[in-house]
Amino acid sequence: MRINLLIIIVISAFASCKENKQAEQNKGKAAQNTIVDVLLAGTKSIQNVIEVNGTVIANETVTLHPEISGRLVYLNVPDGKQVAAGTLLAKINDAELQAQFNKSKVQLELAQKTEERLRKLLQINGINQADYDIALNNVNNIKADIELVKAQLDKTLIKAPFSGVLGLRQTSPGAYVTPQTTIATLQETNKIKIDFSVPEQFASLIKKGNTILFTTTENKVQQKATVIATEPEINTDTRNLKVRAIPNNSNINPGAFVKVFLKEGAVSNNIVIPTSSIIPEASAKKVIVVKNGKGKFVEIVTGNRTATGVEVLSGLTVGDSVVVTGVLFVRPNADVKVRSVKTLDQLFNEN
């Protein structure tokens, strides 16, 4: 009787130890389950938007250089001031040219008198035709010399080629300047243009008269501009097409950086997931879908990228639980624990 009681006690103790060990294993296994957040896959209306960089340029811009070398005897270049077209901005010493001009005028007066006298003699056969032709040719040569001096005198004057705003003055009165010397810059800023380039595969989106959207560094609100022209050919080095547009609001400084947005094609309605949920591999892209408490790796095909994620063309169906956090810790077919269900807007705002 005592032996039977002892056997029963031993068997009970053994069973109790086994149950405790199994409970501890189950507890440890539960503790090892990866905790994740999931996104319930759903469709979203999206339109692919191509984003490119652009630069604001003045409607007209020029760097003012003298055409000839010489000393500046006049300089009227107020920094940053508006000037009208034709305004005299600078003048180079022209004393030698003026003296040459006066000399030529005296020579012309004498040559004209001689030509007139010989013409009268020719009419009465007082001289031969050759002598008169020499006198007439002398008059014409002096007139040509005078026109040449006038052209050289005109080169001593630097005038504003159009109305605009002067930049900072780069020289001083009395300085000796050459055609390489920069006097200042002049820009027509009441009108501006935007230059940008698009890859050749998107060249079909650009048509003269199309409206584009852009933002500046200072103003993130999208503004409108109208395409006015494109280069006739695609750049063979970059394979980009250069485009020029005029913004509706011209209150932007030339040289400013802008972001240009082009809408491509029609609106599509596909599943969109965050970029962080995608596992890139050498030959495919995968996401993790929670099914029956386990993480299943699913291959997907992606489409356009949007501001809120990536478009999924195939591989997922509406309602799939896509892992969006803890992606790196999930193993294929391993148990996972879902902490919360996120929406795409929540994920975008968190980022």
VENGIBEL-V277215 format. One record per backbone hydrogen bond with DSSP energy under -0.5 kcal/mol. NH is the residue of the N-H (numbers start at 1). CO is the residue of the C=O. If there is no record, write none. Layout:
# VENGIBEL-V277215
nh={NH,NH}
co={CO,CO}
This chain:
# VENGIBEL-V277215
nh={5,6,7,8,9,10,11,12,13,14,15,16,17,18,19,20,21,22,23,24,25,26,27,28,29,30,31,32,33,33,34,36,37,38,39,40,41,41,44,46,46,48,50,50,52,52,54,55,56,57,59,59,60,62,64,64,65,66,66,67,70,72,73,73,74,76,80,81,83,86,87,89,89,90,91,92,93,98,99,100,101,102,103,104,105,106,107,108,109,110,111,112,113,114,115,116,117,118,119,120,121,122,123,124,124,125,126,132,133,134,135,136,137,138,139,140,141,142,143,144,145,146,147,148,149,150,151,152,153,154,155,156,156,157,158,159,160,164,165,166,167,170,174,175,177,177,181,183,183,184,186,187,188,189,193,194,195,196,197,198,200,202,203,205,206,207,209,210,212,213,214,215,216,217,220,223,225,226,227,228,229,231,235,239,241,242,243,244,245,246,247,248,250,252,255,256,258,259,260,260,261,262,264,265,268,270,271,272,273,277,278,279,280,281,285,286,287,289,289,290,291,291,294,295,296,296,298,298,300,301,303,306,309,310,311,312,313,313,314,319,320,322,322,323,324,325,329,330,330,333,334,336,337,338,339,339,340,342,342,347,348,349,350,351}
co={1,2,3,4,5,6,7,8,9,10,11,12,13,14,15,16,17,18,19,20,21,22,23,24,25,26,27,28,29,30,335,337,325,340,322,342,39,320,270,44,268,264,48,262,50,260,258,195,256,193,188,191,188,186,62,184,63,178,181,155,177,175,71,91,91,89,167,78,164,160,84,87,158,158,74,156,71,94,95,96,97,98,99,100,101,102,103,104,105,106,107,108,109,110,111,112,113,114,115,116,117,118,119,120,121,122,121,128,129,130,131,132,133,134,135,136,137,138,139,140,141,142,143,144,145,146,147,148,149,150,151,152,153,154,90,157,87,83,187,81,185,183,72,172,70,175,178,64,181,64,62,165,60,187,57,245,55,243,53,241,239,199,200,202,203,205,227,207,225,261,223,259,219,257,218,214,212,246,210,244,244,242,240,235,198,240,196,229,194,226,245,224,248,250,56,253,54,215,52,258,213,50,48,263,46,44,312,42,310,274,275,286,278,284,300,279,298,287,296,321,289,294,291,334,289,294,287,296,285,314,311,309,306,273,304,271,301,311,301,41,317,39,320,288,37,37,326,326,327,295,331,293,34,336,36,337,36,38,340,343,344,345,346,347}
